[in-house]
Amino acid sequence: MNSTSLMASAPAGRFWSPRLWNPKVACAATLALVFLSGAVVGALALDFGVHNRQHASLSFDSPQAKALYFDHMQKELNLTPAQAEQMQSVLNDFWLYYRTVLSDGKQRVEQLLDEGQRQKFERLLQQQPH
């Protein structure tokens, strides 16, 4: 069946031309439209803070964040059970050290400040992402 017979079999009153409808162009246009739509939706979601809200509840040393980090390390490094146990111990020691350093540093800074500055310092800390 050639294009002339296709045009002859088209319903009356409809304009159909092989030049205007190329399957390759239609497929490429559809893919481009889907891709661009996804990019726009993703950009809007990030702009409205969806991404930040998803991660805001997970502080660096929260149990969920620790579990996610450990699972990621275990998977990426393909750790044996013995290595995983040792890695968990090392990471727990690190998080304990991290918490101690933060607490000690905060106390030392607070000792330098007067009461008004301490209150402002506390507000500033609350505004910081964890």
N, C-alpha and C positions, 0 to 999 in steps of 0.2 A: 504494500500500500504506500503510495507516494504522497507528497504533501498536497498535490492538486486534488487527489481523490479525497483526502481528509477535509479540505476546504469545501468540497462539493457536498460532503455528507454532514457538514455542520448545520445545526438548526437555523432556520431562516431568522433574520433579524439579529443574529449574534455575529460579532466581528471576531474572527479568529485568524491569526496569521502566525505561521511558524517563526517569523522574524521577531515578533513581539513576545513569544513564549518559548524560551530556550530552557530545557530542564536543568542544564548545568548552571545557568545564571540564576534560575529560581532557587536551586539548592544552595548556591553560594550566598545569595541574598538572605535566605532563611537562616543559615548558619550565622551569618554576620549579625542579623537582627537578634537572634537568641544570645549570642556572645555579648553584644552591646547592652542588651537588657539586663543580663546578669551583672555586668560591670557597673551599671547604674544603680541597681538594687544593692549591690555590695558596698558601693561608695556611700550611698545614703545611709545604710545600716551603720557603717563605721562612723559617719559624720554625726549621727544621732546618738552615738555613745553605746551602742549595743555591745561592741567589742570590749570596751572598758568595764561595763557592768558585769560582763561574764567573768572577768578576772579580778574584779575589785574585792570579792569576798574571799579570795585565796591569798593570804599573806604568804610571804616566802617560807615561813616555817610552820604553817598550819598543817595539821595531819593530812588533809587532802592534797596539799601541794607537795608534801614529802612523799606521799604514796605515788603521785603522778611522776615526780622526778625519779624516784627509785625504779618504778616500772619502766620508764623510758630508758634509763641506764641499763637495766637488766636486759631489755629487749635489744637495744642497739649494740651492746657489748657481748651479747650472747653468753651471759655469765653462767657458770656451773652453780649448782646449789650451794657448794661450799664458798665459792666466790661471792654469791649473792648474800649469804649470811655475813661474811666479812665486810662487804660493801655497806650493808645496812648498819653495821656497828660503826663503821667509819663515818657514815653520813649522820648518824645520831650524835656522835661526838662533835662533828662539825656544827650541827644545829644548836647543840648545847653551848658550844664556844661562842657562836654567833649571838645567841641570846644574852650571854654573860657580858660580852663586849658592848652590846647595845645598852644594856642596863647600867653598866659601869660608866659608860660615856655620858649617858643621860644624867646620872647623878653628879658627875663631875661638872657638867655644864651648868646644872641647876645651882651648884654651890657658888658659881661665879656671879649669878644674877640676883638682882633684888626682887622683891615680891611681884611688882608689876611686870618685870621682864619675864619672870617664871611663868606667870599666867599667859603672857603672849607666846612664850616658847611652847607651852602646852597646846595652845590653839594652833600654832604652826605645825606641830607634830601631828595633830589630828587631821589636818588638811593634806598631809603627805600621803601619796598612794603607798600601800604596804606591799 
